[in-house]
């Protein structure tokens, strides 16, 4: 989808009338209510995006029609329509999952001004969809409010994630792993991380900084849980440091202060850990429940 919005304002040669008259669409792929509902949402999103990008109304109608009439958007020949509908299809999934739109848009790299426009459109649509649906479980609503407020207040540096989101940060590139059970495992974890970073040619200054927050994260396993594990993954120029534990989790109520107030500390908190981690990491992610927590530090490689 990169570069799509450099060309999106072009005039298109095929108006909606020619599309609808050229063939009878096959709609057998719309074989359930859920599929029809999703395609309606995809068409609506694509049309809203096109309107925000000042694309002609006739072309917006064509996008809505194509959302229903094509089983796969990959088959479309027109590059702009194809990419815009594929983006709308992804956005429909993000909205259904109530994902953080700004996070998902990081994988899309259009022109800067267009990216801002589309983030706004997607957030507006997400709000519209939420308001039209039945109330979700109160605990889930509360979690979503905490997630969104902390994400906004930290400028995206701290993100609460769900259990299902952890896997994508552990998908490939495992460099090392070790169990954390005793106090002596803390310096061992630092050395394991140092060796893993050194093999990639990382700057020594960054190794020192990263080891400081890794030490903080690993130490807190021993403070708040019986045992845990550290895993280090590399994905191109990014490291994901995954710290898992089997502790009681972090109560939502303490997270605003734990993430926004330097030095804040309670029995359940990380002390100044979160604020220190956010200063040195690209992003800090946390999945937590009464069955344990997973803390993920996203770090830049920073080679020599």
N, C-alpha and C positions, 0 to 999 in steps of 0.2 A: 504493500500500500504506500510505500515511500514515494514521494514526488507527485502523488495524485492531484494535489490541490494547486500545483503549478500550472496545470492544464485544464482545470475543471470548469473554468469560465468560458471555454470555447463554445462556439455555436455548433450544434449537432445536426447532421444532415438527415437523420431519420426521425421524423415527428411521430407522436403517439398514434396518429391515424394510420400511418403506414404499418406500424407494428401490429395493430389490431386487425388490419385487413389482410395481412400477408399470410396468416395461417390460423388454424384453430388450435388453441393451446391444449396441451395434455395436462389435465389436473388430477390424474390418478394418484400422484404423490401426496395430495392433500387428503389423506385417508383417515384423519382423526381430527377431533375438535382442537386438540393442542397444536397440531401442525398448522391448521388454518389460523388459529389465534396468533401463533408466532409469526407467520408470514404477513398477517395484517400489521403486526407491530413493526416488522422489518420495513414494509412499504411506507408506513407512517414515519418511521425514523429517517429513512432515505429522503422522503419528501420534505421533512422538516429541515434536514441538513441542507438540501438543495435550496430551499427558500432562504435560509440564513446566509448561504453563499451567493445569493442573488442570481440563481439559475432560473431560466424562463419557466413559466407555469406549465407550458406544454411538455417540457422535459421532466418536470416533477411528476406529472400525471403518468408519463411513460415509466418512470422508476417504480411507482406504486403498482402499475399493471405487471411489470416484470417480476416484482416480488412474489406474485402468485403464480405466474405462468411458467417459471423456470424451476425445474427440480434442483438444478445445481447452478449457482451463479458463476462457477468456473467455466461453464460452457459459453458464456456471453462473449461476443466478439468485440464489442465496444469497450475499450479499456476503462474509460471513466465510469460508465454505468456499472461495469463489473466490479471495480474496486470500491465504489461507493456502496453498492448493495452488499458486498462482502463485509465492509466495515459496519454497515447497519445490522447485518446478521450477527456479528460479534457483539455489537452494542446491545442487541436484544438479549443475548446470553448474560452479559454483565448486569443488565437491569434485572433479569430474572433472579440472578444470584445476589442481588443487592450489593454488588461490589463497589469499591471506591473508584469512581470513574477516572479520576486523575491518575491513579495507579495503573489502570488498564491502558490508558492512553500513552503511557511511556513506551509501549511497543509500536506506536504509530509515529511516524516522523514526517508530517506534512510541513508546509510553510508555517512559520510561527503564528501569524495572525489567524490563519485558518484553524490551527489546532486549538486556540483559545475559543474560537467560535463554536467548534464542535464539542468541546468539553462543556460549554454552557448549554448547548442544545441537549446533550445527553443527560446532564443533571436535571434540566427542566422536565424532560420526558420521564426520568426516573421518579421525580416528585409527583408528576401527574399519575403515573402508574400506581405509586404507593397510595395516593389519596383515593383512588378508585377501587382499590381492593379491600377485602375484609381485613379487620385488624389481625395482625399476627400475634403470636404469643408475647405476653408482656415482657418476659425475661429477654427474649430476642430483640424486642424493640429497645429495651434499655441498653443492651450490649451494642446495638447499632449506633445509638446516640453517643455513648462513650467513645466508640471507635472513631466516629466522624469528628467529634469535638477535639479529641486528642490529636488526631491527624492534622486538623486545621491549625490548632494552636502550636504545633511543632513544625509547621511548614512541611509536612510530609515526612519528617525524620523518624516518627514513631507510628507504627501501624499495628493495631490488633488484627489478628487473622484467625480464621476458623481451622479446625482440625484438617479439613479437606484441602486447605491451601498449603500445608506444610510440604507435601510431596513434591511440588514443583521446585522447591529450593534444594531438594535432595535427589534430583532426577539423574544426574550423571557427574562425572569428574571427581569422584571421591579420592582424596589424597591420603587421608589418615583418619583413624578413630581410636578412642581409648575410653575405658570405663573410669568413672570418678567415684571413689568410695571412701578414700582416706585423705587426711590433710596432706600427706606427702604426694598425693596425686596432682596437687595444684602446680608445684614447680615442674613436675613431669609433663603436665599439659602445656605449660609455657614452652618447654624445650621441644616437644613434639610439633607445636605450631611454628616455632622458630625455624626448625629444620625444614618443614614443609614450605614456608615462605622463602627461605634461602635458596631452595632448589629452583624457584621461579625467577630469581634475580631481583627480588623486591629490595627497595632501598632500606638500608639498615635503620634509618630514622623511623620509617613506617613500621618496621618490625617491632621496634621498642614500643611505639604507641599502641599498636594492635595487641601486643602481648599484655599490656596494662589492662585493657578492657576484657580480654579473654580471661585473665587471671581473676578479675572482678566477677565475671559471669560464672566461672567454674567454682570459685569460693562460695558463691551463694547456693550452689547445689548442696554443699555440706552444711550450710546454715539452715536451710529450709526444707531439705529433702533427705531421704535415707541414702539415695545413690542416684547416679545419672551417667550421662555419656557426652563426650565431645566428638563431633565429626566435622571435618573440614573438606569442603567441595570447592573446585575451581571451575568456573564457566567463563572461558576466554579471559578477559582482564578483570574479572570480579570473583571474589572469594565469598562463600557463604559459610560462616561459622555457626554450626548448629549445636546448641546446648540443650539436651533433654534431661528432664528429671521426673521422678515419681512422687513428688511432693503434693501438698494440699492445694497448690495453685495460688493465684493472686486475686484477692477480692477486687471487683471493679471499683468499689468506692475509694480505694487508696490510689488508683492509677493516675488520676489527674495530678495529685500532689507529687507522687513518685516520679512522674515524667516531667513536671514543669517547675518543681521547686528544688533547687540545688541543695543537697544536704538533708532533704527530708528523709526521715527514718522511722519505721515502726518495726514491730516484731516480724511482720509479714513482708516488709518492703525490701528493696535492694539498696537502701541507704542512698548514697549519691550515685549509685551504679548506673541508673538509666540516663541521667543527665550527662554523666561522663561518657557513656557509650555513644550518645547522640552527637557529642562534640567530635568524636574521632571516627565514627562509622558513617558511611553513606546513608544507611537506614538501619533502624532497629525494629524487628518484628517480634510479636509475642502471641503465642497461642497458649491459653491457660484454662484449666478446669480443675475440678476437685480430684481428678485422676492424674494430674501432673501438668507440667508446662514445657513448652519448647520455645527457646529464645534463639533468634537468628540475627547475627550481625552481618550486614552486607558491606564488604570492604573492597576498596579499589586496590589493584595490584601495585601500582606505583613503582615500576621497575627502575633500576639504575640507568 
